[in-house]
Amino acid sequence: DYVVGSEESPPGEGYPYNLIFANLVAHPDIAASQVCRDIVSNYVGDVGDRSSVTQSAFECARLETLAGALNNYAQTLVSRDSLYHDQIALARNDSQRYGSGSSLYEGNRDLIDFIDSVYARTGDATLQAAGNAVKTALSAAMLQEGHTGTDLADSHGLAIFLPGSGDWASLRSSYRLTDFAVNGAWDDWLDSFYGIGS
């Protein structure tokens, strides 16, 4: 019913299980949604004192609506690419990234920071409307989000795959096998953006 995870790769020490599950141990019948919130708040509160971290929790029943809004945004990006290709490329390059600078994670970017950066660089009302629908759906699906560290300051709880052209060319065939790609339009936008045919 719920998923808890991190945009950034968690530090090696892992999770403080004694803290994130303390409320569950004390109150075994608490709602699963509260357990998720406890994981986010206690993880960020403890590990975030020592490292830059992210953590967020989502209600799975609301993810389909988010995926639909994201599909519409991807299709809008395709339709506006000829007008704003360079601006969208700059927005991609400037959006919040993860992996502490490692090229292995270079394609992981914060979804909302990317959407905001695209609008800031294009001022396009159609892109803004489609982006706002994604933000609304994300807010509805997200139970809680937390992050620490100035290097992760533009995190909003959900990362998206925004690879460079070389990585997309090499990872495309595997990525397109994921359910997200099969049922959505994000990979279609990446193909369009990088000029790769089906």
C-alpha positions as a LaTeX table, in Angstrom:
\begin{tabular}{lrrr}
\hline
Residue & $x$ (\AA) & $y$ (\AA) & $z$ (\AA) \\
\hline
Asp1 & 0.00 & 0.00 & 0.00 \\
Tyr2 & 2.96 & 2.33 & 0.63 \\
Val3 & 6.55 & 2.73 & $-0.48$ \\
Val4 & 9.38 & 4.51 & 1.32 \\
Gly5 & 12.64 & 5.31 & $-0.41$ \\
Ser6 & 15.38 & 7.78 & $-1.17$ \\
Glu7 & 16.23 & 9.97 & $-4.13$ \\
Glu8 & 19.87 & 10.07 & $-3.07$ \\
Ser9 & 21.87 & 6.90 & $-2.52$ \\
Pro10 & 21.77 & 6.40 & 1.29 \\
Pro11 & 25.08 & 6.53 & 3.18 \\
Gly12 & 26.79 & 3.27 & 4.06 \\
Glu13 & 25.64 & 3.22 & 7.65 \\
Gly14 & 22.13 & 2.37 & 6.51 \\
Tyr15 & 18.98 & 2.90 & 8.55 \\
Pro16 & 18.69 & 3.41 & 12.33 \\
Tyr17 & 16.11 & 0.65 & 12.77 \\
Asn18 & 15.91 & 1.17 & 16.54 \\
Leu19 & 14.68 & 4.72 & 15.89 \\
Ile20 & 12.56 & 4.38 & 12.77 \\
Phe21 & 10.55 & 1.48 & 14.22 \\
Ala22 & 10.42 & 2.63 & 17.86 \\
Asn23 & 6.85 & 3.88 & 17.56 \\
Leu24 & 5.74 & 0.63 & 15.90 \\
Val25 & 7.31 & $-1.43$ & 18.69 \\
Ala26 & 5.60 & 0.70 & 21.32 \\
His27 & 2.26 & 0.74 & 19.44 \\
Pro28 & 1.99 & $-2.37$ & 17.20 \\
Asp29 & $-1.45$ & $-1.44$ & 15.91 \\
Ile30 & $-0.59$ & 2.00 & 14.51 \\
Ala31 & $-1.51$ & 2.68 & 10.88 \\
Ala32 & 0.94 & 1.66 & 8.18 \\
Ser33 & 0.92 & 5.23 & 6.93 \\
Gln34 & 2.23 & 6.39 & 10.31 \\
Val35 & 5.02 & 3.82 & 10.19 \\
Cys36 & 6.03 & 5.29 & 6.82 \\
Arg37 & 6.05 & 8.81 & 8.23 \\
Asp38 & 8.13 & 7.62 & 11.19 \\
Ile39 & 10.69 & 6.09 & 8.84 \\
Val40 & 11.07 & 9.36 & 6.95 \\
Ser41 & 11.19 & 11.69 & 9.94 \\
Asn42 & 13.41 & 9.54 & 12.16 \\
Tyr43 & 15.80 & 8.61 & 9.37 \\
Val44 & 16.26 & 12.20 & 8.23 \\
Gly45 & 16.43 & 13.42 & 11.82 \\
Asp46 & 19.16 & 10.97 & 12.79 \\
Val47 & 21.27 & 10.20 & 9.71 \\
Gly48 & 20.72 & 13.71 & 8.37 \\
Asp49 & 22.75 & 15.06 & 11.26 \\
Arg50 & 25.82 & 13.34 & 9.80 \\
Ser51 & 25.19 & 13.14 & 6.05 \\
Ser52 & 23.21 & 14.78 & 3.28 \\
Val53 & 20.16 & 12.53 & 2.89 \\
Thr54 & 16.73 & 12.30 & 1.29 \\
Gln55 & 13.73 & 10.17 & 2.18 \\
Ser56 & 10.10 & 10.14 & 1.13 \\
Ala57 & 6.97 & 8.01 & 1.50 \\
Phe58 & 4.17 & 7.50 & $-1.03$ \\
Glu59 & 0.68 & 6.03 & $-1.08$ \\
Cys60 & 0.72 & 3.55 & $-3.96$ \\
Ala61 & $-2.98$ & 3.90 & $-4.77$ \\
Arg62 & $-2.31$ & 7.49 & $-5.86$ \\
Leu63 & 0.67 & 6.73 & $-8.08$ \\
Glu64 & $-1.43$ & 5.92 & $-11.14$ \\
Thr65 & $-2.75$ & 9.49 & $-11.18$ \\
Leu66 & 0.80 & 10.77 & $-10.86$ \\
Ala67 & 1.93 & 8.53 & $-13.73$ \\
Gly68 & $-0.90$ & 9.88 & $-15.90$ \\
Ala69 & 0.09 & 13.47 & $-15.18$ \\
Leu70 & 3.72 & 12.62 & $-15.89$ \\
Asn71 & 2.78 & 11.01 & $-19.21$ \\
Asn72 & 0.96 & 14.19 & $-20.21$ \\
Tyr73 & 3.99 & 16.27 & $-19.20$ \\
Ala74 & 6.29 & 14.05 & $-21.27$ \\
Gln75 & 4.02 & 14.42 & $-24.30$ \\
Thr76 & 3.97 & 18.18 & $-23.77$ \\
Leu77 & 7.77 & 18.22 & $-23.71$ \\
Val78 & 7.76 & 16.38 & $-27.05$ \\
Ser79 & 5.38 & 18.94 & $-28.55$ \\
Arg80 & 7.48 & 21.90 & $-27.32$ \\
Asp81 & 10.94 & 20.50 & $-28.04$ \\
Ser82 & 11.36 & 22.27 & $-31.36$ \\
Leu83 & 10.73 & 25.58 & $-29.60$ \\
Tyr84 & 12.76 & 25.03 & $-26.45$ \\
His85 & 15.25 & 22.21 & $-26.99$ \\
Asp86 & 18.24 & 24.18 & $-25.73$ \\
Gln87 & 16.34 & 25.58 & $-22.74$ \\
Ile88 & 15.12 & 22.12 & $-21.74$ \\
Ala89 & 18.66 & 20.78 & $-22.04$ \\
Leu90 & 19.91 & 23.52 & $-19.73$ \\
Ala91 & 17.07 & 22.79 & $-17.29$ \\
Arg92 & 18.06 & 19.13 & $-17.27$ \\
Asn93 & 21.71 & 19.99 & $-16.64$ \\
Asp94 & 20.87 & 22.40 & $-13.82$ \\
Ser95 & 18.27 & 20.32 & $-11.97$ \\
Gln96 & 19.03 & 18.62 & $-8.64$ \\
Arg97 & 21.21 & 15.59 & $-9.20$ \\
Tyr98 & 22.09 & 12.60 & $-7.05$ \\
Gly99 & 24.99 & 10.23 & $-6.50$ \\
Ser100 & 27.47 & 12.75 & $-5.07$ \\
Gly101 & 28.79 & 13.57 & $-8.52$ \\
Ser102 & 29.33 & 9.95 & $-9.60$ \\
Ser103 & 28.72 & 9.46 & $-13.32$ \\
Leu104 & 26.92 & 6.20 & $-12.46$ \\
Tyr105 & 24.02 & 8.23 & $-11.03$ \\
Glu106 & 24.30 & 11.24 & $-13.32$ \\
Gly107 & 20.89 & 10.64 & $-14.85$ \\
Asn108 & 18.95 & 10.73 & $-11.57$ \\
Arg109 & 17.35 & 14.18 & $-11.22$ \\
Asp110 & 14.65 & 15.62 & $-8.98$ \\
Leu111 & 11.42 & 15.64 & $-10.95$ \\
Ile112 & 9.94 & 18.83 & $-9.51$ \\
Asp113 & 13.20 & 20.76 & $-9.73$ \\
Phe114 & 13.38 & 19.80 & $-13.41$ \\
Ile115 & 9.78 & 20.90 & $-14.02$ \\
Asp116 & 10.40 & 24.22 & $-12.25$ \\
Ser117 & 13.64 & 24.76 & $-14.15$ \\
Val118 & 11.96 & 24.06 & $-17.50$ \\
Tyr119 & 9.30 & 26.66 & $-16.80$ \\
Ala120 & 11.84 & 29.19 & $-15.49$ \\
Arg121 & 13.80 & 28.89 & $-18.73$ \\
Thr122 & 10.88 & 28.78 & $-21.17$ \\
Gly123 & 8.05 & 30.73 & $-19.54$ \\
Asp124 & 5.73 & 28.49 & $-21.55$ \\
Ala125 & 2.17 & 28.39 & $-20.17$ \\
Thr126 & 1.39 & 24.95 & $-21.64$ \\
Leu127 & 4.46 & 23.43 & $-20.03$ \\
Gln128 & 3.61 & 25.21 & $-16.79$ \\
Ala129 & 0.07 & 23.80 & $-16.74$ \\
Ala130 & 1.25 & 20.25 & $-17.45$ \\
Gly131 & 4.00 & 20.61 & $-14.88$ \\
Asn132 & 1.60 & 21.92 & $-12.25$ \\
Ala133 & $-0.59$ & 18.85 & $-12.78$ \\
Val134 & 2.41 & 16.65 & $-12.00$ \\
Lys135 & 3.19 & 18.68 & $-8.89$ \\
Thr136 & $-0.42$ & 18.42 & $-7.69$ \\
Ala137 & $-0.49$ & 14.65 & $-8.23$ \\
Leu138 & 2.88 & 14.24 & $-6.51$ \\
Ser139 & 1.71 & 16.23 & $-3.52$ \\
Ala140 & $-1.43$ & 14.08 & $-3.25$ \\
Ala141 & 0.55 & 10.82 & $-3.42$ \\
Met142 & 3.34 & 11.80 & $-1.03$ \\
Leu143 & 2.80 & 11.14 & 2.67 \\
Gln144 & 5.99 & 12.82 & 3.79 \\
Glu145 & 9.33 & 14.02 & 2.46 \\
Gly146 & 12.54 & 15.11 & 4.13 \\
His147 & 16.07 & 16.00 & 3.10 \\
Thr148 & 19.18 & 17.57 & 4.59 \\
Gly149 & 22.34 & 19.16 & 3.22 \\
Thr150 & 22.86 & 22.18 & 1.00 \\
Asp151 & 23.87 & 19.86 & $-1.86$ \\
Leu152 & 20.38 & 18.32 & $-1.77$ \\
Ala153 & 18.44 & 21.51 & $-1.08$ \\
Asp154 & 16.40 & 21.29 & $-4.31$ \\
Ser155 & 14.99 & 17.84 & $-3.53$ \\
His156 & 11.21 & 17.38 & $-3.52$ \\
Gly157 & 10.77 & 13.66 & $-2.87$ \\
Leu158 & 10.85 & 11.94 & $-6.27$ \\
Ala159 & 13.64 & 11.51 & $-8.78$ \\
Ile160 & 13.22 & 10.78 & $-12.50$ \\
Phe161 & 15.63 & 9.28 & $-15.03$ \\
Leu162 & 17.10 & 12.15 & $-17.06$ \\
Pro163 & 20.26 & 10.69 & $-18.59$ \\
Gly164 & 22.69 & 12.40 & $-20.89$ \\
Ser165 & 22.64 & 11.39 & $-24.55$ \\
Gly166 & 25.45 & 8.83 & $-24.21$ \\
Asp167 & 23.86 & 7.10 & $-21.23$ \\
Trp168 & 20.44 & 7.07 & $-22.91$ \\
Ala169 & 21.89 & 5.40 & $-25.99$ \\
Ser170 & 23.56 & 2.67 & $-23.92$ \\
Leu171 & 20.80 & 2.14 & $-21.33$ \\
Arg172 & 17.77 & 2.70 & $-23.55$ \\
Ser173 & 17.08 & $-0.93$ & $-24.48$ \\
Ser174 & 17.03 & $-2.03$ & $-20.83$ \\
Tyr175 & 15.06 & 0.98 & $-19.60$ \\
Arg176 & 12.34 & 0.46 & $-22.20$ \\
Leu177 & 11.63 & $-2.99$ & $-20.70$ \\
Thr178 & 10.56 & $-1.51$ & $-17.36$ \\
Asp179 & 6.83 & $-1.31$ & $-16.61$ \\
Phe180 & 7.19 & 2.45 & $-16.23$ \\
Ala181 & 8.44 & 2.76 & $-19.80$ \\
Val182 & 6.09 & 0.17 & $-21.31$ \\
Asn183 & 3.04 & 1.89 & $-19.83$ \\
Gly184 & 4.23 & 5.49 & $-20.04$ \\
Ala185 & 5.62 & 8.17 & $-22.29$ \\
Trp186 & 8.80 & 9.25 & $-20.49$ \\
Asp187 & 11.05 & 7.06 & $-22.65$ \\
Asp188 & 9.26 & 8.35 & $-25.75$ \\
Trp189 & 10.18 & 11.88 & $-24.73$ \\
Leu190 & 13.81 & 10.88 & $-24.16$ \\
Asp191 & 13.87 & 9.30 & $-27.63$ \\
Ser192 & 12.43 & 12.47 & $-29.13$ \\
Phe193 & 14.78 & 14.71 & $-27.18$ \\
Tyr194 & 17.87 & 12.79 & $-28.26$ \\
Gly195 & 16.64 & 12.09 & $-31.79$ \\
Ile196 & 16.51 & 8.32 & $-31.45$ \\
Gly197 & 13.91 & 6.37 & $-33.43$ \\
Ser198 & 11.92 & 3.36 & $-32.26$ \\
\hline
\end{tabular}
